[in-house]
Amino acid sequence: MNDRRKRQQEKHMMMENRNDITTVSQSAALVPFDEEEGSGGHAKKTNGQSQTTEDSWTHTGLRNVHIWTQRKEILTWIYSVFSDAPSAVLIYPKEDVLLDVQNTLVCHVSGFYPAPVQVQWTHNERNVSGAATGNVPYPSKDGTFSQISRLEFTPKQGDIYSCTVQHPALSTPLTRIWDVDVPQSSVGPAVFCGLGLTVGLLGVATGTFFLIKGNECS
């Protein structure tokens, strides 16, 4: 009789333990991750109420966005303190400009840190892609960098070219403009000068002739 009663008590205790485990499991499934510990935290009840898993992931996502925003602000501050914007941007032709003769435009950027800079060319306000060469930064003696971008072009009267430079230390891009303005050789003045010289010489010759004739008559 004692053995039978003992077995019944043990069976009853096992049933109670099983119910406790089931209750804890169901509660844990409804409790979200701890907001303070992120996705790796332990589940717990707050104010006696359970939040859904969807709310938990929403809070975790907002927390991650906040962290990345802080990191971006820190990187921006680092760039502002430890970076140098380009001190000079120059645009010029490599050779003397002659209309319809192929040449090279040079965009020279200097005095910036860190490297590189982004250079964008335009021709008559249209972006030129794939035609530029160079764009390899090289160090200067003062610890900054310089960079040269080259653009092959054929000058046409009135054409406008520009190079735009972008760098993390710049609040707005820097743009330099170069336009084709080749003085046209004028034929008119040369012709008038030649005619004037010819008329003058004829006048001198005519005056000399009449002077000689007048001396002979006298």
Residue pairs with C-beta under 8 A, 6 or more apart in sequence:
27 45
27 50
28 43
30 50
30 51
30 52
30 53
31 43
31 44
31 45
31 50
31 51
32 43
32 50
32 51
32 52
32 53
32 55
32 56
32 59
33 39
33 40
33 41
33 43
33 56
33 60
34 41
34 42
34 43
34 44
35 41
35 56
35 59
35 60
35 63
38 60
38 63
39 60
79 168
79 169
80 169
82 113
83 112
83 113
83 114
83 167
83 168
83 169
84 111
84 112
84 113
84 144
84 169
85 111
85 112
85 167
85 169
85 170
86 109
86 110
86 111
86 112
86 117
86 165
86 167
86 170
86 174
87 110
87 111
87 112
87 144
88 108
88 109
88 110
88 111
89 107
89 108
89 109
89 163
89 165
89 174
89 176
90 106
90 107
90 108
90 176
91 105
91 106
91 107
91 108
91 161
91 162
91 163
91 176
91 177
91 178
92 105
92 106
92 108
92 178
93 103
93 104
93 105
93 106
93 178
94 103
94 104
94 105
94 106
94 150
95 103
95 104
97 103
97 155
97 180
97 182
98 155
98 182
99 155
99 156
99 157
99 180
99 182
100 154
100 155
100 156
101 154
101 155
102 152
102 153
102 154
103 152
103 153
103 154
103 155
104 150
104 151
104 152
104 153
105 121
105 150
105 151
105 153
105 161
105 163
105 178
106 148
106 149
106 150
107 119
107 121
107 148
107 149
107 150
107 151
107 163
107 165
107 176
108 146
108 147
108 148
109 117
109 119
109 146
109 147
109 148
109 149
109 165
110 140
110 144
110 145
110 146
110 147
111 140
111 142
111 144
111 146
112 144
112 145
112 146
112 147
112 167
112 169
113 143
113 144
113 145
113 169
114 145
114 168
115 137
115 145
115 147
116 135
116 136
116 137
116 145
116 147
117 137
117 147
117 165
117 166
117 167
118 165
118 166
118 167
119 132
119 135
119 147
119 149
119 163
119 164
119 165
119 166
120 127
120 163
120 164
120 166
121 127
121 128
121 131
121 132
121 149
121 151
121 161
121 162
121 163
121 164
122 128
122 161
122 162
122 163
122 164
123 153
123 159
123 160
123 161
124 159
124 160
125 160
128 151
131 151
131 152
132 149
132 150
132 151
133 149
133 150
133 151
133 152
134 147
134 148
134 149
134 150
135 147
135 148
135 149
136 147
136 148
137 145
137 146
137 147
138 145
138 146
138 147
139 145
140 146
149 163
151 161
151 163
153 159
153 161
155 180
155 182
156 180
157 180
157 181
157 182
158 179
158 180
158 181
159 179
159 180
160 177
160 178
160 179
160 180
161 177
161 178
161 179
161 180
162 175
162 176
162 177
162 178
163 175
163 176
164 173
164 174
164 175
165 173
165 174
165 175
166 173
